[in-house]
Amino acid sequence: MRRWIGLAAGLYPGSWRARYGVEFQALLEDLNLGWREFTDVLRGALKMQMTNAATYLKLAGGLAVVGAIVATAVSFSFPRIYESIAVIRMAEPQNPQRAASTVSQEALQEHVDHQLLQIEQAILSRTNLEGIITRPDLDLYREDRSRLPMEDIVENMRRHDIRILMVGNSLGAPGAKGAFTVSFCYPDQQKAQAVVRALTTQFIDQNLWANQSDESRWQTIWPQSVPPLGPALEVLEPASLPEKPINANRVAFAAVGLVLGLALGLLAAVARRRPRWTLMMAGFAAGCCGLAAAASFLLPETYRSIAVMRITWAYVPEELAAGVSVTPPAERIQRLEKDVVSDASLEEMITKPSLDLYKKQRAQRPIKEVAETMRHDLSIRMVNPSHSAFSISFTYPDSFKAQEVVREVVTRINELNVDDLRARGQDMPADNMVRRILEQKLGENLEVLDPASHPQQPIEPLRARWAAIGMGLGLLLGAITLHFRQDRSRTLRTA
């Protein structure tokens, strides 16, 4: 038994054996050794090995490696995603009248880019994507549609699954291929290909319709001017049938697992070294997390309705374009927004009988303060600084009223735009061509791309976020409490 106890004693850390080894051996020689003493020595050695700094680092490193392995294994359980891709080529249409045209190459390029942007906005609109999702032969995102609102599904499809990437400019400048790709990612390879085919067909059809409509309208209005024809589109590579899935980024999964495992290892090391501290911190975090989650249920739910509008291209020959002042889209939206969110406009909408907004606030505060609250809830902003589309959103506790307010704002923006066009042409002679352009709304106009949506789920309060904030505050409060308790303990020991 003495031999086994000697082997167990050898498990103590080297620094401890160098300092206390001789005394420990002398103590063992004076004792009547048995199994009980053996288990005591072994337990002490293991406990000391598990409580030194090197062991904590080993624990953290081991859990980090385990986390990376588990995360990599989890990456294989994700559903296979297939990506279908089609390539569409753009070319300048051959127009025998182009020699007599005064349209410059820069103006033609601008018109082509604008038309393609308008087509892309229409294809990626909520209405069009919703139609593709619910097509009987496609029936996309069936499981998601049973638990999520259609707006969230469309937004996810637009932002993550559909990609439209330009390869070169539209007129095939030197060094550019004059093409763009349309791709779609989906777990079903057949449906991925079918969606890309549908998007490609829509690009071709809408471009052809836009060219024919613009040319017909242009010749009716400006018979003496050659219209700047839009681009001619052709499918360079049809929608592919993907054979291999897009593998998950397993390196990213492994990195995330490594970081999470390391964090868990450090927490486990702290918990073993300071169990009382750990329990106190966990108690503060759990308590504050529960209180924050419960408090979130006391807050009113708010809904957000969104509509999307865009500025359409102007039917104006280049020789007359100098007489028609074209305001940049961002500046034009800012000017319309200034009129819509004015005090008079907001107060009128608030007190409109069909809306009757902020009833409780109006009973407690002046109408101007209520209008300031609505100005904060109403948002008009560009979808992209380089695009001509802009969104209108309104947040309110009533989902139906949120939708009605957005509809009202869309109507007012259209009315303001028409009034602005008429006001700009009033001071011009009746036979002036610029006045004709403005009166017949042939300049840059507004068009509703997506009507006001009816929100199905509230955007606030986000209870998960409240719980996370409460947990963070609990950890902070626990750390402060431990700090003061340590200071107090040191003061008592010193005294």
N, C-alpha and C positions, 0 to 999 in steps of 0.2 A: 504493500500500500504506500510505503514511503516513496518508492520509485514513481508511482503514478502521481502522487502529490507533487513531487519534484518536477515532473513534466508539466503539470497544470500551472505550477509557479512560473515556469518558463514562458507562459503566455502573457505575463505582465509586461507592460511597455519597458523598453530597455532603459529609459531614463529613470523609471521607478526602481528597477532592479539594481541599477548602479548606485542608487542612493540608499535603498532600504534592503538590499538583497542579503547582506550579512546578518542583520538583526532578524530578518524573516526566517532564515535558515536556523539560527539559534533558537528561535521560538518554536519551530517545528520539532527540533530535537528534544525539547522539554515536554512535548505533548504526547499523549497516547493517541496515535493517529488511527482514524477509521474512515468509513464511507462518508460520514457526516462532514468531517474535516475536508475530505477530498471535494465534495460538492461546494463547500463554502469557498475554498481556494479557487476552484474553477469558475464559480459564479463571480467572484471578485475580479478575476482576471478578465473575463469577458466584459463585465460592466466597465472596467477601466479602459479596455480597448475601444468600447463603444462611446466613450465620453471624451476622447481627446480630439484636438483640432484636425489632425490628419484623417481620422475616421469620418469626421463630418464632411470633409472635402471628398473623400472617397464615396460617401453616401450620395452627395449631390451629383458627382460625376457619374456614378452608376445609374441613378435615376434619369439623368440626362440621356445616357445611351439607351436605356430602356424606352424612354419617351420617343426618341428618334426612330427606334425599331418599330414601336407600336404605330406611330404616325405613318410610317412608310407602308406598313401592312394595311392600315385603314385606307390608304390611297387606292389600293387594289379593289376595295369593296364599292367604290363609287361607280355609278352607272357609266357605261361606255357612251361617249359622245362622238357623233360623226359630223363632219363638216363637208358640205357640198359647196362648190365654187363655180361660178360662171364668169366669163369675161365678155364685156361689151365694148365695142370699139366705136369711137365717135370720129366723124369726118365732116369736112365742110361740104355742104351740098353744092352740086354743080348747077349754077344759074346762068343761062345764056344772057340775061339782062344785067349781069353783074358788072359788065364793062361800062354800062351807062349809069350805074349806081354811084351815088356819092357817099355811100356808107364806107367808112374806114375800117381797116382791119381791127383796130382797137375797139370800135363800137360793135363790130360783129362778135368779137371775142367776149365782150361784156354781155351781149345779149345771149350768146350760147351758154355762158356760165350761169347767168341768171335763170334761164329756162331749165337747165338741168337741176339747179338748186330747187326751183319750184316743184319739179317732178319728184325729186327726192323727198321733199317735205310732204307732198301729198301721199306718196307711197308709205312713208313712215308715220303718217297720221294715225291717231287712235282709232278713227272710224275704219280706215282701210285695214289696219292690222287686226282689229277685232273681227272683221269679215273673213280674213284668212284663217284666223284661229278657229272660228266656228263653222268653217266649210265642212260639209258632211264627209267629203272624201279625205280630209286632213284630220279634223277633230284633235287639234293640238292641245297639249297641257291639260288633259282630262282630269288627272288627279288634282292639279293645282286649282282648277276651276271649281272644284267641289269645296275648297276651303279658303280661297283667296278671292278678293274682288277682281273683276276684269281689268280695272285700271292698273292694278299692280302687275298683273300678268303681261299686259301690253307694254308697260314700262320696262319690265325685265327683258321681254323679247326685243324691244327697240335698243336697249342699252348694251345687252350682253350677247344675244344670240344672232342678231343681224349686223353685218358689217358691209359698208359700201366704201371702198377705198379707191382713190384716184391713182392711176399709174402715171399719167401725163396730162398735159393740157388738151383741151377739146379739139384744137385745130391741127394737132400733130406737128408741133413746132420741132425744130431740130433737137435731137437728143431725147425727145419724148415719144412714147408709144401711142399716145392718144387713146387711152382705154381706161376702164375702171372695172373693178371686180365686185361682184355681189355674192356674199356667202351667208350661210345659215347653219347653225349648230343645233343638233337635236339627237336624242338617244336612238331614234329610228332612222336608219340610213335612207330608206325609201321615202319617208316623209321629208327628210332634209332636202333630198333632190327635188321633190315635188314643190316645196316652198320656194326654192331658188328658181325653178321654172316659172312659177306664178309671178314672182317679183320681176324676173326678166321680161315676161310677157307684158306686165304692167308698164315697165319702162318703155318698151317699144311702142305699145299702143298709145300711151299718154303722150309720148314725144310726137308721134305721127298726128294725133288729134290736135295737139298744140300748134304744130307747124301749119296744118290745114286751116285751123281756126284763125290763127294770126294772119296768114296770108289772105284769107277771104275778107277778114275785117279790115285789114290794111288797105287792100285794093278798093274796098267800098269807101273808105274815108279818104285815102290819099291815092287816087288813081294815077297820078302823075309821078309817083315815087315808087322806087323798087323796094320791096320789103326786105329787111335783114332776116333771111331765112334761118330757122333754127338748125341744130345739128342733125345729121343723119346717123341713126344708130343701127348697128348690126351686131349680131351675136358672134363673137370671135370664137369663143369656146362655150358650148352649152353646159348646162348644169351637170356636174359630175356625180357619179354614184360612188360615194366613198367606200373603199374596201376595208381600210384599217381605221379604228377609232383614234380620236385624239387622246393620247395618254395624259393622265393627270400629272401635274408638275410635282413629281415625287421628291425632287430636291427641296422644293418649298415646303412640302409636307414634313420632310425629315428635319428641316431647320426649325419649323414651328414646334415639332415634338421635342427637339433638343432643348429649346428655350423653356418650354413648359415643364419638361422633366427636371431641368436645372433649378427652376423656380420652386418646384415641388420638393426637390431634394434639400434646398436651403431651408424651406419651411419645416421639413421634417427634422433637419439638424437642430434648428432653433427649438422646435417642440421637445426634442429629447434633452437638450441642454437646459432649457428653461421651461419646464412643463407648466408651472404656475403662471408665468408670463403669457404663455401661449393660450391657456384657458381663459385668462382675463381678456386678451385681445380678441379671441374668438367670441366671447360673450358680448363684448361691446359691439363687434361687427354684426353679429346676428341680431342683437336687439335693435340697433339703429336701422338695419336693413328691413326688419319687420315693421318698424314704425313708419319708415318712408314708404314702403309698399302699401300699408294701410292708409296713410295720408293721401296717396294718389287716388284712392277711391272717393275721397271727399271733393276732388276737383271736378269741375264740369267737363264733359266731353266736347271736343270741338271737331268740326268737319271742314274739309277744304275742297272747294269746287274749282276746276281749272278749265279754261278755254284757250285755244291757240288761234291767233290771227296772223296774216302775213300781208306784206306790201307787194302788189302785183306789178309786173313790168309795164312801162308806158308805151302806148302806140303813137310814137312821135318820130318823124323823120329826123335824121341827124342835122339837117340844115335848119330845122325849127327848134331843135333841142336847146339852143342857146337862149331862146326867148322864154322857155319854160324853166323856171327855177326849180331844180330838183334838190330836195332836202335829204341829207343822209338819213337812213332808217332810224338810227339811234336818236338823232336829234329830233326827228319827226315824232317818234314815240314819246320822247320827253315832253314835247309841246302838247301833245294830246293828253298825256297823263296829268300835266299841270292843270288843264281845264277840268278833267274828270274828277280829280281829288281836291278841287277847290272847296272852300267852306260852303258856298251856296249849293253846289252840286251834291255834296255829301249830305247836307241837311235835308235837301229835297228827297233824296233816296231814303234817308232814315225815317222821315215822317210820311212816306208814301203809304197809303192804306193797305195796299197789297203786300208790302214788306213789313212795315211796323217794327223796325229794328231797335235793339237795345232799350226795350221798354223799361226795365228796372233802372238802368243807368240814367235814362231821361228823367225819371222821377226824383233822382237824387242829385244830378249835376246839370250844369248849363249845357245847352245844345252844342255849343262850340267845343266843349271838352269831349262830348260824345262823338262829335265829328272827328276829333283828333284820334280817338280810339279806333274808329272805322278806318281812318287813313293808315293806321298801323296794320290793320287786318287785311287791307286791300293791297295787292301787289301787281304792278305792271312792269315787266322786264323783258329784255331781249332774250330769246332762246340761245342765241350765239351771236357775239358781236359782229361776226362776218356774215350772218344770215339776215334775211328780211323778215323772219317770223318772230313773234313775241307772244308771251303768255300773259293771261289775266287770271288771277286767283284771288279767292276770298275765303277767309276762315271765320266760322260762326258755329255756335252750339246747335243750330238747326240745319240739317243737311239740305232740306228743300229750300230754305231761305238762302243758304249759301249759293245754291245753283241759280236761284232767281236773281240774286244780286249780280252774279257774273253775266247772266243774260242781259240785265239792264245796262251794265257797263259796256258790253259789246255793242248794244244798240246806240248808246250815247257816243261812243267813239266813232261809229259809222256816221252818225248825224253831224258830229263836229267836223269830220273829214269833208263831208259834202258841203257844209256851210263854208269851210275854209276855201274849197275850190271855187265856189260861187263868188265869194268875196274877192278873191284874187282876179276874177275876170270882169268885175262890175265896172271898173274904171277904163276898160279897153273898148275900142269901137266895136260895133255889132258885127262887122265883117272881118274882124281880126282873127287870124288863124289860131293864135294862142288862146284867145277867149273861147273859140270853138272847142279846142282841146279840153279846156277846163270845164265848160258847161256840159259837154258830152261825156265827162269822166273818162277821158282817154289817157290822162296822165297816170301817175302811180296811184293806185287805189288800194283799198283794204278788202280783204277777203277772209271769211271765217274758215279756218282749216279744220279745227276741232271745236264742236259746240260745247257749251258748258256741261261738265260732267256732273253726275249725281253721286256723291261719295257714299260708299257703303260702310266703311269703317272709320272710326275717329282717328285723327292724327295725334291728339293729346287727350289725356296724359299717357306718356310712354312709361308704363309701370316697371318694365325691366330697367329702364334708365334711372327711374327713381330709386329702385332697390339698389342699383349699383352705386348711386351717389350716397345713399344711406350707409352702405357697407364701407365706403371710403371714409365717410365722416366718423363712423364707429371706430375704424382702425386708428384714425387720427386722435380721437378722444381717448382711446385706450392707451396710445403711446404717451400722450400728455399726462394721463393719470399715473402711469408707471414712472415717468420722469419725476413727478413730484413725490411719489412714494419713496423712490430711491434717495432723493435729496433729504427727505425727512428721516430715513433710516440712517444715513450717514451722520446727520446732526445728532441723533440719539446716541449712536456709537461713540462719536467724539465726546459728547457730554459724559 
